[in-house]
């Protein structure tokens, strides 16, 4: 004889089967995505390298002198800055150079116009495609006068932001 109890067991079995299939699908779909855990490490190393180079360039050679970074920003010598920065970045023990590229901006407050101004300090040496994995390294530099000022109105310190975009091509 057939009664209603068999129908209840069938519905429970179908529901349990659907739940098990859904659980298997979720587990397989979440574990099959491959993400390498160490993909960010070269970027972190490059960022630390750039930060160390900027810190080294911002340290004066002797007491009472200006740092190389302050001198470059004061004089606007972007060619010397680029060659020194990449030279410090490319110091390898094997004698070969790393394929590093850079661009740099200087951001400062123009007190005469009361605006924040940014100018390109070093232009990239080739066309930026946007596919390169670039890191941004910044350093605040203390200057004795306002960058971009045409007349000197006495001793005035100002902090400018040197921002370097660094990547391997």
Biotite code that builds the C-alpha atoms (Angstrom):
import biotite.structure as struc

atoms = struc.array([
    struc.Atom([0.000, 0.000, 0.000], chain_id="A", res_id=1, res_name="UNK", atom_name="CA", element="C"),
    struc.Atom([1.095, 3.520, -0.738], chain_id="A", res_id=2, res_name="UNK", atom_name="CA", element="C"),
    struc.Atom([0.517, 6.241, 1.793], chain_id="A", res_id=3, res_name="UNK", atom_name="CA", element="C"),
    struc.Atom([1.548, 9.872, 2.386], chain_id="A", res_id=4, res_name="UNK", atom_name="CA", element="C"),
    struc.Atom([4.715, 9.026, 4.408], chain_id="A", res_id=5, res_name="UNK", atom_name="CA", element="C"),
    struc.Atom([6.634, 8.017, 1.284], chain_id="A", res_id=6, res_name="UNK", atom_name="CA", element="C"),
    struc.Atom([5.954, 11.374, -0.326], chain_id="A", res_id=7, res_name="UNK", atom_name="CA", element="C"),
    struc.Atom([7.473, 13.249, 2.674], chain_id="A", res_id=8, res_name="UNK", atom_name="CA", element="C"),
    struc.Atom([10.688, 11.176, 2.523], chain_id="A", res_id=9, res_name="UNK", atom_name="CA", element="C"),
    struc.Atom([11.010, 11.900, -1.198], chain_id="A", res_id=10, res_name="UNK", atom_name="CA", element="C"),
    struc.Atom([10.685, 15.689, -0.693], chain_id="A", res_id=11, res_name="UNK", atom_name="CA", element="C"),
    struc.Atom([13.275, 15.615, 2.115], chain_id="A", res_id=12, res_name="UNK", atom_name="CA", element="C"),
    struc.Atom([15.627, 13.611, -0.072], chain_id="A", res_id=13, res_name="UNK", atom_name="CA", element="C"),
    struc.Atom([15.271, 16.027, -3.006], chain_id="A", res_id=14, res_name="UNK", atom_name="CA", element="C"),
    struc.Atom([15.803, 19.057, -0.734], chain_id="A", res_id=15, res_name="UNK", atom_name="CA", element="C"),
    struc.Atom([18.848, 17.450, 0.873], chain_id="A", res_id=16, res_name="UNK", atom_name="CA", element="C"),
    struc.Atom([20.263, 16.593, -2.554], chain_id="A", res_id=17, res_name="UNK", atom_name="CA", element="C"),
    struc.Atom([19.793, 20.190, -3.773], chain_id="A", res_id=18, res_name="UNK", atom_name="CA", element="C"),
    struc.Atom([21.504, 21.546, -0.636], chain_id="A", res_id=19, res_name="UNK", atom_name="CA", element="C"),
    struc.Atom([24.436, 19.137, -1.057], chain_id="A", res_id=20, res_name="UNK", atom_name="CA", element="C"),
    struc.Atom([24.832, 20.008, -4.746], chain_id="A", res_id=21, res_name="UNK", atom_name="CA", element="C"),
    struc.Atom([24.698, 23.738, -3.947], chain_id="A", res_id=22, res_name="UNK", atom_name="CA", element="C"),
    struc.Atom([27.318, 23.278, -1.216], chain_id="A", res_id=23, res_name="UNK", atom_name="CA", element="C"),
    struc.Atom([29.624, 21.357, -3.554], chain_id="A", res_id=24, res_name="UNK", atom_name="CA", element="C"),
    struc.Atom([29.210, 24.040, -6.235], chain_id="A", res_id=25, res_name="UNK", atom_name="CA", element="C"),
    struc.Atom([30.071, 26.852, -3.800], chain_id="A", res_id=26, res_name="UNK", atom_name="CA", element="C"),
    struc.Atom([33.113, 25.024, -2.431], chain_id="A", res_id=27, res_name="UNK", atom_name="CA", element="C"),
    struc.Atom([34.468, 24.164, -5.864], chain_id="A", res_id=28, res_name="UNK", atom_name="CA", element="C"),
    struc.Atom([33.866, 27.637, -7.305], chain_id="A", res_id=29, res_name="UNK", atom_name="CA", element="C"),
    struc.Atom([35.568, 29.419, -4.396], chain_id="A", res_id=30, res_name="UNK", atom_name="CA", element="C"),
    struc.Atom([38.612, 27.163, -4.179], chain_id="A", res_id=31, res_name="UNK", atom_name="CA", element="C"),
    struc.Atom([39.287, 26.923, -7.892], chain_id="A", res_id=32, res_name="UNK", atom_name="CA", element="C"),
    struc.Atom([40.168, 30.633, -8.237], chain_id="A", res_id=33, res_name="UNK", atom_name="CA", element="C"),
    struc.Atom([43.949, 30.873, -8.249], chain_id="A", res_id=34, res_name="UNK", atom_name="CA", element="C"),
    struc.Atom([45.423, 33.947, -6.625], chain_id="A", res_id=35, res_name="UNK", atom_name="CA", element="C"),
    struc.Atom([49.130, 33.955, -6.066], chain_id="A", res_id=36, res_name="UNK", atom_name="CA", element="C"),
    struc.Atom([49.887, 35.209, -2.593], chain_id="A", res_id=37, res_name="UNK", atom_name="CA", element="C"),
    struc.Atom([53.213, 36.766, -3.478], chain_id="A", res_id=38, res_name="UNK", atom_name="CA", element="C"),
    struc.Atom([52.267, 38.943, -6.449], chain_id="A", res_id=39, res_name="UNK", atom_name="CA", element="C"),
    struc.Atom([52.431, 42.122, -4.356], chain_id="A", res_id=40, res_name="UNK", atom_name="CA", element="C"),
    struc.Atom([55.922, 41.460, -2.949], chain_id="A", res_id=41, res_name="UNK", atom_name="CA", element="C"),
    struc.Atom([57.926, 42.866, -5.934], chain_id="A", res_id=42, res_name="UNK", atom_name="CA", element="C"),
    struc.Atom([55.799, 46.018, -5.818], chain_id="A", res_id=43, res_name="UNK", atom_name="CA", element="C"),
    struc.Atom([56.446, 46.398, -2.099], chain_id="A", res_id=44, res_name="UNK", atom_name="CA", element="C"),
    struc.Atom([60.177, 45.911, -2.653], chain_id="A", res_id=45, res_name="UNK", atom_name="CA", element="C"),
    struc.Atom([60.185, 48.505, -5.445], chain_id="A", res_id=46, res_name="UNK", atom_name="CA", element="C"),
    struc.Atom([58.283, 50.960, -3.252], chain_id="A", res_id=47, res_name="UNK", atom_name="CA", element="C"),
    struc.Atom([60.752, 50.453, -0.398], chain_id="A", res_id=48, res_name="UNK", atom_name="CA", element="C"),
    struc.Atom([63.675, 50.902, -2.791], chain_id="A", res_id=49, res_name="UNK", atom_name="CA", element="C"),
    struc.Atom([62.248, 54.189, -4.081], chain_id="A", res_id=50, res_name="UNK", atom_name="CA", element="C"),
    struc.Atom([61.513, 55.396, -0.568], chain_id="A", res_id=51, res_name="UNK", atom_name="CA", element="C"),
    struc.Atom([65.056, 54.571, 0.550], chain_id="A", res_id=52, res_name="UNK", atom_name="CA", element="C"),
    struc.Atom([66.568, 56.367, -2.443], chain_id="A", res_id=53, res_name="UNK", atom_name="CA", element="C"),
    struc.Atom([64.506, 59.508, -1.782], chain_id="A", res_id=54, res_name="UNK", atom_name="CA", element="C"),
    struc.Atom([65.489, 59.411, 1.897], chain_id="A", res_id=55, res_name="UNK", atom_name="CA", element="C"),
    struc.Atom([69.154, 59.008, 0.960], chain_id="A", res_id=56, res_name="UNK", atom_name="CA", element="C"),
    struc.Atom([68.959, 61.901, -1.517], chain_id="A", res_id=57, res_name="UNK", atom_name="CA", element="C"),
    struc.Atom([67.283, 64.060, 1.159], chain_id="A", res_id=58, res_name="UNK", atom_name="CA", element="C"),
    struc.Atom([70.134, 63.526, 3.632], chain_id="A", res_id=59, res_name="UNK", atom_name="CA", element="C"),
    struc.Atom([72.833, 66.234, 3.517], chain_id="A", res_id=60, res_name="UNK", atom_name="CA", element="C"),
    struc.Atom([76.416, 65.103, 3.039], chain_id="A", res_id=61, res_name="UNK", atom_name="CA", element="C"),
    struc.Atom([77.737, 67.307, 5.854], chain_id="A", res_id=62, res_name="UNK", atom_name="CA", element="C"),
    struc.Atom([76.194, 69.366, 8.617], chain_id="A", res_id=63, res_name="UNK", atom_name="CA", element="C"),
    struc.Atom([74.869, 72.708, 7.425], chain_id="A", res_id=64, res_name="UNK", atom_name="CA", element="C"),
    struc.Atom([74.723, 71.845, 3.722], chain_id="A", res_id=65, res_name="UNK", atom_name="CA", element="C"),
    struc.Atom([71.655, 71.249, 1.607], chain_id="A", res_id=66, res_name="UNK", atom_name="CA", element="C"),
    struc.Atom([70.655, 67.781, 0.532], chain_id="A", res_id=67, res_name="UNK", atom_name="CA", element="C"),
    struc.Atom([70.858, 66.732, -3.107], chain_id="A", res_id=68, res_name="UNK", atom_name="CA", element="C"),
    struc.Atom([67.067, 66.465, -3.277], chain_id="A", res_id=69, res_name="UNK", atom_name="CA", element="C"),
    struc.Atom([66.620, 70.005, -1.966], chain_id="A", res_id=70, res_name="UNK", atom_name="CA", element="C"),
    struc.Atom([69.219, 71.287, -4.418], chain_id="A", res_id=71, res_name="UNK", atom_name="CA", element="C"),
    struc.Atom([67.498, 69.598, -7.374], chain_id="A", res_id=72, res_name="UNK", atom_name="CA", element="C"),
    struc.Atom([64.083, 70.956, -6.400], chain_id="A", res_id=73, res_name="UNK", atom_name="CA", element="C"),
    struc.Atom([65.474, 74.481, -5.829], chain_id="A", res_id=74, res_name="UNK", atom_name="CA", element="C"),
    struc.Atom([67.320, 74.515, -9.138], chain_id="A", res_id=75, res_name="UNK", atom_name="CA", element="C"),
    struc.Atom([64.688, 72.624, -11.112], chain_id="A", res_id=76, res_name="UNK", atom_name="CA", element="C"),
    struc.Atom([67.400, 70.246, -12.364], chain_id="A", res_id=77, res_name="UNK", atom_name="CA", element="C"),
    struc.Atom([65.268, 67.362, -13.456], chain_id="A", res_id=78, res_name="UNK", atom_name="CA", element="C"),
    struc.Atom([67.964, 65.740, -15.640], chain_id="A", res_id=79, res_name="UNK", atom_name="CA", element="C"),
    struc.Atom([70.388, 65.476, -12.746], chain_id="A", res_id=80, res_name="UNK", atom_name="CA", element="C"),
    struc.Atom([67.644, 64.239, -10.443], chain_id="A", res_id=81, res_name="UNK", atom_name="CA", element="C"),
    struc.Atom([66.583, 61.508, -12.855], chain_id="A", res_id=82, res_name="UNK", atom_name="CA", element="C"),
    struc.Atom([70.114, 60.244, -13.443], chain_id="A", res_id=83, res_name="UNK", atom_name="CA", element="C"),
    struc.Atom([70.970, 60.266, -9.719], chain_id="A", res_id=84, res_name="UNK", atom_name="CA", element="C"),
    struc.Atom([67.692, 58.625, -8.670], chain_id="A", res_id=85, res_name="UNK", atom_name="CA", element="C"),
    struc.Atom([67.888, 55.848, -11.267], chain_id="A", res_id=86, res_name="UNK", atom_name="CA", element="C"),
    struc.Atom([71.616, 55.463, -10.585], chain_id="A", res_id=87, res_name="UNK", atom_name="CA", element="C"),
    struc.Atom([70.928, 54.795, -6.909], chain_id="A", res_id=88, res_name="UNK", atom_name="CA", element="C"),
    struc.Atom([68.030, 52.482, -7.779], chain_id="A", res_id=89, res_name="UNK", atom_name="CA", element="C"),
    struc.Atom([70.113, 50.493, -10.268], chain_id="A", res_id=90, res_name="UNK", atom_name="CA", element="C"),
    struc.Atom([73.036, 49.730, -7.959], chain_id="A", res_id=91, res_name="UNK", atom_name="CA", element="C"),
    struc.Atom([73.296, 45.975, -8.415], chain_id="A", res_id=92, res_name="UNK", atom_name="CA", element="C"),
    struc.Atom([76.134, 43.704, -7.411], chain_id="A", res_id=93, res_name="UNK", atom_name="CA", element="C"),
    struc.Atom([76.191, 41.939, -10.779], chain_id="A", res_id=94, res_name="UNK", atom_name="CA", element="C"),
    struc.Atom([77.125, 45.082, -12.689], chain_id="A", res_id=95, res_name="UNK", atom_name="CA", element="C"),
    struc.Atom([73.980, 44.968, -14.822], chain_id="A", res_id=96, res_name="UNK", atom_name="CA", element="C"),
    struc.Atom([71.248, 47.564, -14.563], chain_id="A", res_id=97, res_name="UNK", atom_name="CA", element="C"),
    struc.Atom([67.625, 46.998, -13.722], chain_id="A", res_id=98, res_name="UNK", atom_name="CA", element="C"),
    struc.Atom([65.022, 48.108, -16.280], chain_id="A", res_id=99, res_name="UNK", atom_name="CA", element="C"),
    struc.Atom([63.486, 50.848, -14.120], chain_id="A", res_id=100, res_name="UNK", atom_name="CA", element="C"),
    struc.Atom([61.595, 53.861, -15.414], chain_id="A", res_id=101, res_name="UNK", atom_name="CA", element="C"),
    struc.Atom([60.272, 56.873, -13.578], chain_id="A", res_id=102, res_name="UNK", atom_name="CA", element="C"),
    struc.Atom([58.385, 60.120, -13.684], chain_id="A", res_id=103, res_name="UNK", atom_name="CA", element="C"),
    struc.Atom([58.298, 62.749, -10.947], chain_id="A", res_id=104, res_name="UNK", atom_name="CA", element="C"),
    struc.Atom([56.097, 65.670, -9.923], chain_id="A", res_id=105, res_name="UNK", atom_name="CA", element="C"),
    struc.Atom([56.624, 68.480, -7.446], chain_id="A", res_id=106, res_name="UNK", atom_name="CA", element="C"),
    struc.Atom([53.550, 69.808, -5.647], chain_id="A", res_id=107, res_name="UNK", atom_name="CA", element="C"),
    struc.Atom([53.640, 73.068, -3.684], chain_id="A", res_id=108, res_name="UNK", atom_name="CA", element="C"),
    struc.Atom([51.440, 75.888, -2.483], chain_id="A", res_id=109, res_name="UNK", atom_name="CA", element="C"),
    struc.Atom([51.803, 79.124, -4.375], chain_id="A", res_id=110, res_name="UNK", atom_name="CA", element="C"),
    struc.Atom([51.269, 81.742, -1.657], chain_id="A", res_id=111, res_name="UNK", atom_name="CA", element="C"),
    struc.Atom([50.829, 84.570, -4.166], chain_id="A", res_id=112, res_name="UNK", atom_name="CA", element="C"),
    struc.Atom([47.862, 82.916, -5.891], chain_id="A", res_id=113, res_name="UNK", atom_name="CA", element="C"),
    struc.Atom([46.814, 80.863, -2.837], chain_id="A", res_id=114, res_name="UNK", atom_name="CA", element="C"),
    struc.Atom([46.526, 77.668, -4.893], chain_id="A", res_id=115, res_name="UNK", atom_name="CA", element="C"),
    struc.Atom([48.160, 74.267, -4.834], chain_id="A", res_id=116, res_name="UNK", atom_name="CA", element="C"),
    struc.Atom([50.329, 73.912, -7.939], chain_id="A", res_id=117, res_name="UNK", atom_name="CA", element="C"),
    struc.Atom([51.902, 70.830, -9.429], chain_id="A", res_id=118, res_name="UNK", atom_name="CA", element="C"),
    struc.Atom([54.503, 70.681, -12.146], chain_id="A", res_id=119, res_name="UNK", atom_name="CA", element="C"),
    struc.Atom([56.114, 67.730, -13.853], chain_id="A", res_id=120, res_name="UNK", atom_name="CA", element="C"),
    struc.Atom([59.655, 67.445, -12.577], chain_id="A", res_id=121, res_name="UNK", atom_name="CA", element="C"),
    struc.Atom([60.729, 64.422, -14.661], chain_id="A", res_id=122, res_name="UNK", atom_name="CA", element="C"),
    struc.Atom([58.772, 63.263, -17.682], chain_id="A", res_id=123, res_name="UNK", atom_name="CA", element="C"),
    struc.Atom([58.573, 59.520, -18.415], chain_id="A", res_id=124, res_name="UNK", atom_name="CA", element="C"),
    struc.Atom([61.200, 58.389, -20.903], chain_id="A", res_id=125, res_name="UNK", atom_name="CA", element="C"),
    struc.Atom([58.671, 56.453, -22.983], chain_id="A", res_id=126, res_name="UNK", atom_name="CA", element="C"),
    struc.Atom([54.944, 56.410, -23.587], chain_id="A", res_id=127, res_name="UNK", atom_name="CA", element="C"),
    struc.Atom([53.011, 55.252, -20.541], chain_id="A", res_id=128, res_name="UNK", atom_name="CA", element="C"),
    struc.Atom([50.639, 52.427, -21.467], chain_id="A", res_id=129, res_name="UNK", atom_name="CA", element="C"),
    struc.Atom([48.988, 51.951, -18.079], chain_id="A", res_id=130, res_name="UNK", atom_name="CA", element="C"),
    struc.Atom([49.763, 48.232, -18.035], chain_id="A", res_id=131, res_name="UNK", atom_name="CA", element="C"),
    struc.Atom([52.944, 48.651, -16.042], chain_id="A", res_id=132, res_name="UNK", atom_name="CA", element="C"),
    struc.Atom([52.734, 47.939, -12.344], chain_id="A", res_id=133, res_name="UNK", atom_name="CA", element="C"),
    struc.Atom([53.870, 51.273, -10.946], chain_id="A", res_id=134, res_name="UNK", atom_name="CA", element="C"),
    struc.Atom([54.411, 52.347, -7.362], chain_id="A", res_id=135, res_name="UNK", atom_name="CA", element="C"),
    struc.Atom([54.168, 55.865, -5.979], chain_id="A", res_id=136, res_name="UNK", atom_name="CA", element="C"),
    struc.Atom([56.902, 57.115, -3.656], chain_id="A", res_id=137, res_name="UNK", atom_name="CA", element="C"),
    struc.Atom([56.663, 60.509, -1.946], chain_id="A", res_id=138, res_name="UNK", atom_name="CA", element="C"),
    struc.Atom([58.922, 62.680, 0.178], chain_id="A", res_id=139, res_name="UNK", atom_name="CA", element="C"),
    struc.Atom([58.313, 66.058, 1.805], chain_id="A", res_id=140, res_name="UNK", atom_name="CA", element="C"),
    struc.Atom([61.228, 68.457, 1.248], chain_id="A", res_id=141, res_name="UNK", atom_name="CA", element="C"),
    struc.Atom([61.793, 71.627, 3.288], chain_id="A", res_id=142, res_name="UNK", atom_name="CA", element="C"),
    struc.Atom([62.812, 74.613, 1.155], chain_id="A", res_id=143, res_name="UNK", atom_name="CA", element="C"),
    struc.Atom([64.032, 78.027, 2.294], chain_id="A", res_id=144, res_name="UNK", atom_name="CA", element="C"),
    struc.Atom([61.784, 79.897, -0.138], chain_id="A", res_id=145, res_name="UNK", atom_name="CA", element="C"),
    struc.Atom([58.641, 79.333, -2.128], chain_id="A", res_id=146, res_name="UNK", atom_name="CA", element="C"),
    struc.Atom([59.138, 77.282, -5.283], chain_id="A", res_id=147, res_name="UNK", atom_name="CA", element="C"),
    struc.Atom([58.151, 79.331, -8.295], chain_id="A", res_id=148, res_name="UNK", atom_name="CA", element="C"),
    struc.Atom([58.625, 82.645, -6.496], chain_id="A", res_id=149, res_name="UNK", atom_name="CA", element="C"),
    struc.Atom([60.100, 85.360, -8.686], chain_id="A", res_id=150, res_name="UNK", atom_name="CA", element="C"),
    struc.Atom([61.212, 87.746, -5.921], chain_id="A", res_id=151, res_name="UNK", atom_name="CA", element="C"),
    struc.Atom([62.788, 86.849, -2.627], chain_id="A", res_id=152, res_name="UNK", atom_name="CA", element="C"),
    struc.Atom([60.996, 88.346, 0.364], chain_id="A", res_id=153, res_name="UNK", atom_name="CA", element="C"),
    struc.Atom([63.192, 87.100, 3.176], chain_id="A", res_id=154, res_name="UNK", atom_name="CA", element="C"),
    struc.Atom([63.701, 83.721, 4.795], chain_id="A", res_id=155, res_name="UNK", atom_name="CA", element="C"),
    struc.Atom([60.596, 81.598, 4.478], chain_id="A", res_id=156, res_name="UNK", atom_name="CA", element="C"),
    struc.Atom([60.450, 77.852, 4.720], chain_id="A", res_id=157, res_name="UNK", atom_name="CA", element="C"),
    struc.Atom([58.021, 75.807, 2.732], chain_id="A", res_id=158, res_name="UNK", atom_name="CA", element="C"),
    struc.Atom([57.391, 72.109, 2.413], chain_id="A", res_id=159, res_name="UNK", atom_name="CA", element="C"),
    struc.Atom([57.005, 70.746, -1.101], chain_id="A", res_id=160, res_name="UNK", atom_name="CA", element="C"),
    struc.Atom([55.971, 67.225, -2.023], chain_id="A", res_id=161, res_name="UNK", atom_name="CA", element="C"),
    struc.Atom([58.228, 65.284, -4.368], chain_id="A", res_id=162, res_name="UNK", atom_name="CA", element="C"),
    struc.Atom([56.239, 62.422, -5.862], chain_id="A", res_id=163, res_name="UNK", atom_name="CA", element="C"),
    struc.Atom([57.977, 59.735, -7.937], chain_id="A", res_id=164, res_name="UNK", atom_name="CA", element="C"),
    struc.Atom([56.168, 57.126, -10.002], chain_id="A", res_id=165, res_name="UNK", atom_name="CA", element="C"),
    struc.Atom([58.505, 54.124, -10.411], chain_id="A", res_id=166, res_name="UNK", atom_name="CA", element="C"),
    struc.Atom([57.986, 51.009, -12.542], chain_id="A", res_id=167, res_name="UNK", atom_name="CA", element="C"),
    struc.Atom([59.748, 48.164, -14.311], chain_id="A", res_id=168, res_name="UNK", atom_name="CA", element="C"),
    struc.Atom([59.185, 47.864, -18.045], chain_id="A", res_id=169, res_name="UNK", atom_name="CA", element="C"),
])
